[in-house]
Amino acid sequence: MESRTQSLNRQDMRAVNLFSVQGVIGTTPRVGHAKPLVEPLLWLPDIVAGAVSSARGDGDDRYRAPLAPLLTEHTIDLA
């Protein structure tokens, strides 16, 4: 995951643990934090999230459509 502040990193880890306990995600993912300038592969989730958000938000599917064969989308209710 992309490293932010220490407190936000802790929140990320609590969320991952909670999702695991609730069965939203499996128990085997290994999660760590890194800086995007050190680990450029962290840019990929931002690109995919932006494409999906654009399609869901304003209906602009031009960025999501090419990725569609590779995507499995899940909606997690955070409320």
CNS distance restraints for C-alpha pairs under 8 A (distance, minus, plus):
assign (resid   1 and name CA) (resid  31 and name CA) 6.84 0.50 0.50
assign (resid   1 and name CA) (resid  32 and name CA) 5.91 0.50 0.50
assign (resid   1 and name CA) (resid  33 and name CA) 4.68 0.50 0.50
assign (resid   1 and name CA) (resid  34 and name CA) 6.31 0.50 0.50
assign (resid   1 and name CA) (resid  42 and name CA) 7.07 0.50 0.50
assign (resid   2 and name CA) (resid  33 and name CA) 5.47 0.50 0.50
assign (resid   2 and name CA) (resid  34 and name CA) 5.36 0.50 0.50
assign (resid   2 and name CA) (resid  35 and name CA) 5.81 0.50 0.50
assign (resid   2 and name CA) (resid  36 and name CA) 6.43 0.50 0.50
assign (resid   2 and name CA) (resid  42 and name CA) 6.38 0.50 0.50
assign (resid   3 and name CA) (resid   9 and name CA) 6.35 0.50 0.50
assign (resid   3 and name CA) (resid  33 and name CA) 4.82 0.50 0.50
assign (resid   3 and name CA) (resid  34 and name CA) 5.03 0.50 0.50
assign (resid   3 and name CA) (resid  35 and name CA) 5.40 0.50 0.50
assign (resid   3 and name CA) (resid  36 and name CA) 7.88 0.50 0.50
assign (resid   4 and name CA) (resid   8 and name CA) 6.17 0.50 0.50
assign (resid   4 and name CA) (resid   9 and name CA) 6.15 0.50 0.50
assign (resid   4 and name CA) (resid  35 and name CA) 7.99 0.50 0.50
assign (resid   5 and name CA) (resid   9 and name CA) 6.04 0.50 0.50
assign (resid   6 and name CA) (resid  10 and name CA) 6.22 0.50 0.50
assign (resid   7 and name CA) (resid  11 and name CA) 6.33 0.50 0.50
assign (resid   8 and name CA) (resid  12 and name CA) 6.16 0.50 0.50
assign (resid   9 and name CA) (resid  13 and name CA) 6.35 0.50 0.50
assign (resid   9 and name CA) (resid  33 and name CA) 7.35 0.50 0.50
assign (resid  10 and name CA) (resid  14 and name CA) 6.19 0.50 0.50
assign (resid  11 and name CA) (resid  15 and name CA) 6.14 0.50 0.50
assign (resid  12 and name CA) (resid  16 and name CA) 6.24 0.50 0.50
assign (resid  13 and name CA) (resid  17 and name CA) 6.12 0.50 0.50
assign (resid  13 and name CA) (resid  31 and name CA) 7.73 0.50 0.50
assign (resid  14 and name CA) (resid  18 and name CA) 6.03 0.50 0.50
assign (resid  15 and name CA) (resid  19 and name CA) 6.03 0.50 0.50
assign (resid  16 and name CA) (resid  20 and name CA) 6.12 0.50 0.50
assign (resid  17 and name CA) (resid  21 and name CA) 6.20 0.50 0.50
assign (resid  18 and name CA) (resid  22 and name CA) 6.09 0.50 0.50
assign (resid  19 and name CA) (resid  23 and name CA) 6.09 0.50 0.50
assign (resid  19 and name CA) (resid  24 and name CA) 4.95 0.50 0.50
assign (resid  19 and name CA) (resid  25 and name CA) 5.70 0.50 0.50
assign (resid  20 and name CA) (resid  24 and name CA) 5.94 0.50 0.50
assign (resid  20 and name CA) (resid  25 and name CA) 4.99 0.50 0.50
assign (resid  20 and name CA) (resid  26 and name CA) 5.61 0.50 0.50
assign (resid  20 and name CA) (resid  27 and name CA) 5.49 0.50 0.50
assign (resid  21 and name CA) (resid  27 and name CA) 7.74 0.50 0.50
assign (resid  34 and name CA) (resid  38 and name CA) 7.19 0.50 0.50
assign (resid  34 and name CA) (resid  39 and name CA) 6.61 0.50 0.50
assign (resid  35 and name CA) (resid  39 and name CA) 6.08 0.50 0.50
assign (resid  35 and name CA) (resid  42 and name CA) 7.94 0.50 0.50
assign (resid  36 and name CA) (resid  40 and name CA) 5.24 0.50 0.50
assign (resid  36 and name CA) (resid  41 and name CA) 7.44 0.50 0.50
assign (resid  36 and name CA) (resid  42 and name CA) 5.53 0.50 0.50
assign (resid  36 and name CA) (resid  43 and name CA) 6.74 0.50 0.50
assign (resid  40 and name CA) (resid  44 and name CA) 7.96 0.50 0.50
assign (resid  42 and name CA) (resid  46 and name CA) 7.30 0.50 0.50
assign (resid  43 and name CA) (resid  47 and name CA) 6.33 0.50 0.50
assign (resid  44 and name CA) (resid  48 and name CA) 6.24 0.50 0.50
assign (resid  45 and name CA) (resid  49 and name CA) 5.86 0.50 0.50
assign (resid  46 and name CA) (resid  50 and name CA) 5.95 0.50 0.50
assign (resid  47 and name CA) (resid  51 and name CA) 6.25 0.50 0.50
assign (resid  48 and name CA) (resid  52 and name CA) 6.20 0.50 0.50
assign (resid  48 and name CA) (resid  64 and name CA) 7.53 0.50 0.50
assign (resid  48 and name CA) (resid  67 and name CA) 7.96 0.50 0.50
assign (resid  49 and name CA) (resid  53 and name CA) 5.86 0.50 0.50
assign (resid  50 and name CA) (resid  54 and name CA) 5.98 0.50 0.50
assign (resid  51 and name CA) (resid  55 and name CA) 6.38 0.50 0.50
assign (resid  51 and name CA) (resid  61 and name CA) 7.49 0.50 0.50
assign (resid  51 and name CA) (resid  63 and name CA) 5.05 0.50 0.50
assign (resid  51 and name CA) (resid  64 and name CA) 4.80 0.50 0.50
assign (resid  52 and name CA) (resid  56 and name CA) 6.12 0.50 0.50
assign (resid  52 and name CA) (resid  61 and name CA) 7.81 0.50 0.50
assign (resid  52 and name CA) (resid  63 and name CA) 7.75 0.50 0.50
assign (resid  52 and name CA) (resid  64 and name CA) 5.57 0.50 0.50
assign (resid  53 and name CA) (resid  57 and name CA) 5.59 0.50 0.50
assign (resid  54 and name CA) (resid  58 and name CA) 5.79 0.50 0.50
assign (resid  54 and name CA) (resid  59 and name CA) 6.50 0.50 0.50
assign (resid  54 and name CA) (resid  60 and name CA) 5.64 0.50 0.50
assign (resid  54 and name CA) (resid  61 and name CA) 6.90 0.50 0.50
assign (resid  54 and name CA) (resid  63 and name CA) 7.87 0.50 0.50
assign (resid  54 and name CA) (resid  64 and name CA) 7.89 0.50 0.50
assign (resid  55 and name CA) (resid  59 and name CA) 4.44 0.50 0.50
assign (resid  55 and name CA) (resid  60 and name CA) 4.60 0.50 0.50
assign (resid  55 and name CA) (resid  61 and name CA) 4.50 0.50 0.50
assign (resid  55 and name CA) (resid  62 and name CA) 7.74 0.50 0.50
assign (resid  55 and name CA) (resid  63 and name CA) 7.74 0.50 0.50
assign (resid  55 and name CA) (resid  64 and name CA) 6.48 0.50 0.50
assign (resid  56 and name CA) (resid  60 and name CA) 7.68 0.50 0.50
assign (resid  61 and name CA) (resid  65 and name CA) 5.65 0.50 0.50
assign (resid  62 and name CA) (resid  66 and name CA) 7.42 0.50 0.50
assign (resid  63 and name CA) (resid  67 and name CA) 7.35 0.50 0.50
assign (resid  64 and name CA) (resid  68 and name CA) 6.07 0.50 0.50
assign (resid  67 and name CA) (resid  71 and name CA) 6.27 0.50 0.50
